[in-house]
Amino acid sequence: MSTAQLDRPGPAVAKPSGGVLHHVARLRRTSPGRLQLILAGLVALALLTGLVAGLTTASAAAGTADLGNRAQPLLVEAETIYSALADADTTAAQAFLAGGLEPTALTRRYEDDLDRATTALTSAARRTPETGRSADAIRQLSADVSRYAALVASARANNRQGLPVGAAYLSSASTLSRESLQPQAQVLFKAAQSEVGDGYRAARSSWWTALLVLLLLALLTALVLTQRHLSRTTRRTFNVPLVVATAVTLVLALGAGGVLISQRAHLSEADTEGSWPVALLAESRIAALRERGDEALTLAARSGEGALETDFDQTTGQLDELLADAAEVMPDGTAGSSVRSATQGHQNYVRAHDQVRKLDNSGDYDGAVALAIGSRTSQTFTGVTDDIGRALQDRKDVFSDEIGSAGRGLGPLTVLGPLLALLVCGLAFAGIRARLEEYR
């Protein structure tokens, strides 16, 4: 055999071409193949829709639960810490003004304030991560509360003995409260407000919801187009399993839509009627307590009007604005009535404060102290904070009710959504399988 014959290439052997695209192209050439592709598409789309339905409702349920069980309670605890520390500072100053042995009621109130603050700190620490602004604020507050209590104890001990150094200890305690404790409490309060906002966004699950809507529309469209195709090619008007699958998909769409729409409506109510008024009223109560503290500390310093009185005037303007905003947000009901009462009571308190300053500025220090810590002024101020507290509790209750309603139905839908999607898969398989059998 010649070399040319040996080198001559043999007949070309055709290699089978494979791959998914080739297989799909081959199936598209025949009616049974097209039905198989339609079935695969419907099953894949139904499975994906069921998966997203479960993830959407699970995400919404988790976000709603976190909002109700952690974020909003953290905001309430931050306000409790802030207001308790501010009230403790005010009460300590008032007890100091009484001179000698402090009134039992003021001593008990001061101690209750510190207990409330430390209890709320412990609870808030359990609701915050180990790092971040909130964690740093809680650690700083925990360290400074004991220092503050020690300074107040020294001020009280020296005041009982009539030693002037007691005022210096009280001033140091108040400086610690206003320059460290209350600013850190405010940091925690603002961080909690931010977490509440994040909580609402997480609870709404907007991206998951949008994807679920698109998939449900796509699945319904695919089922309708499939039935239209079968009707034209098989001369049969209805394919019962596919009709039932379409109905099941509609049930899933309406059920998911109803639950998620209801959840968003209740979340909106919880925000506008609960969280926002709670934050507004919390700031109002803190401002009122700051006013009272400015008044008492000005008298305790025996220095006449100064920076604290300037702060009083600024805080009064802030509180007037906060109460006006609260009255617009809560025009009716228990909260609205309490806010109006607080507004009137605050005006009466400011008039009493002006009289205190008039007496002090004219040299009647004892008369100014007697009026400032007397029952009439004290009851007027307590009425303001009590009214704000009633409105605050009313809004907390509204939030709790709305969050409870928002979470209703999400748990069952997390399970039912995927199950209904599996039922759609089975019905689609049954409906198209019957047509495939006809080609055998």
GIPE-V483598 format. One record per pair of residues at least 24 apart in sequence whose ideal C-beta (glycine too) atoms are under 7 Angstrom apart, sorted by the first residue. I is the first residue (numbers start at 1). J is the second residue. Records with the same first field share a line. If there is no record, write none. Layout:
BEGIN
I=J ; J
END
This chain:
BEGIN
31=233 ; 439
32=436 ; 439
35=432 ; 435 ; 436
38=226 ; 432
39=428 ; 429 ; 432
41=222
42=222 ; 223 ; 226 ; 428
43=425 ; 428 ; 429
45=218 ; 219 ; 222
46=219 ; 421 ; 424 ; 425 ; 428
47=421 ; 425
48=215
49=215 ; 216 ; 219 ; 421
50=417 ; 418 ; 421 ; 422
51=418
52=208 ; 211 ; 212 ; 215
53=212 ; 252 ; 256 ; 417 ; 418 ; 421
54=414 ; 417 ; 418
55=208
56=205 ; 208 ; 209 ; 212
57=410 ; 413 ; 414 ; 417
58=414
59=205 ; 208
60=203 ; 205 ; 260 ; 263 ; 410
61=407 ; 410 ; 411 ; 414
63=199 ; 202 ; 203 ; 205
64=203 ; 263 ; 403 ; 406 ; 407 ; 410
65=407
66=199 ; 202
67=199 ; 200 ; 203 ; 403
68=403
70=127
71=195 ; 196 ; 199
72=196 ; 275 ; 399
73=127
74=124 ; 127 ; 128 ; 192 ; 195
75=192 ; 193 ; 196 ; 278 ; 279
76=396
77=120 ; 123 ; 124
78=124 ; 185 ; 188 ; 189 ; 192
79=189 ; 282
80=116 ; 120
81=117 ; 120 ; 121 ; 124 ; 141 ; 185 ; 188
82=182 ; 185 ; 186 ; 189 ; 286
83=285 ; 286 ; 289
84=113 ; 116 ; 117 ; 120
85=117 ; 177 ; 181 ; 182 ; 185
86=182 ; 286 ; 289 ; 290 ; 293
87=113 ; 289
88=113 ; 114 ; 117
89=174 ; 177 ; 293
90=289 ; 292 ; 293 ; 296
92=152 ; 170 ; 173
93=170 ; 174 ; 293 ; 296 ; 297 ; 300
94=296 ; 373
96=155 ; 159 ; 170 ; 300
97=296 ; 299 ; 300 ; 369 ; 372 ; 373
98=373
99=159
100=160
101=160
102=156
114=145 ; 149
117=145
118=145
124=188
133=187 ; 191
134=188 ; 191
137=184 ; 187 ; 188
138=188
140=180 ; 184
141=181 ; 184 ; 185
144=176 ; 180 ; 181
145=181
147=176
148=173 ; 176 ; 177 ; 181
151=176
167=300 ; 301
170=300
171=301
174=297
193=279
196=275
200=267 ; 271
203=267
204=264 ; 267
209=260
212=256
216=249 ; 252 ; 253
219=249
220=246 ; 249 ; 253
223=249
230=435
234=435
239=431
241=427 ; 430 ; 431
242=427 ; 428 ; 431
244=427
245=424 ; 427 ; 428 ; 431
248=420 ; 423 ; 424 ; 427
249=424
251=420
252=417 ; 420 ; 421
255=413
256=413 ; 417
259=409 ; 410 ; 413
262=409
263=406 ; 410
266=402 ; 405 ; 406
267=406
269=402
270=399 ; 402 ; 403 ; 406
273=398 ; 402
274=395 ; 398 ; 399 ; 402
275=399
276=329
277=326 ; 329 ; 330 ; 335 ; 395
278=392 ; 395 ; 396 ; 399
280=322 ; 325 ; 326 ; 329
281=326 ; 388 ; 391 ; 392 ; 395
282=392
283=322
284=319 ; 322 ; 323 ; 326 ; 388
285=385 ; 388 ; 389 ; 392
287=315 ; 318 ; 319 ; 322
288=319 ; 384 ; 385 ; 388
289=385
290=315
291=315 ; 316 ; 319
292=381
295=353 ; 356 ; 372
296=372
299=360 ; 368 ; 369 ; 372
302=365
304=360 ; 361
305=357 ; 361
316=350
319=346
330=391
334=390 ; 394
335=391 ; 394 ; 395
338=387 ; 390 ; 391
339=391
341=387
342=384 ; 387 ; 388
345=380 ; 383 ; 384 ; 387
346=384
348=380
349=380 ; 381 ; 384
352=377 ; 380
END
